């Protein structure tokens, strides 16, 4: 069972709610959830306000999802990223990337 919550909205958008702890073992479930979401919808949002800990591998999974969405003309957004996620992106030199994909 994944700790990532899946919600399909009435308009067909998929929202993935991230858990508070996105440590290294969560990287593959996160990537799998993102891939499944994009198979189900061309509009995927990741609710990230609960993230209290995140590994580099999980940040990489989000970057891959954003890149793939852009290449395929899909919509992707990181919704309300937590301060921890924002700080991790800043530390990795990805503050600009987060700003591009962030939505309040």
Order of alpha helices (4+ residues) and beta strands (2+ residues): beta-beta-beta-alpha-beta-beta-alpha-beta-alpha-alpha-beta
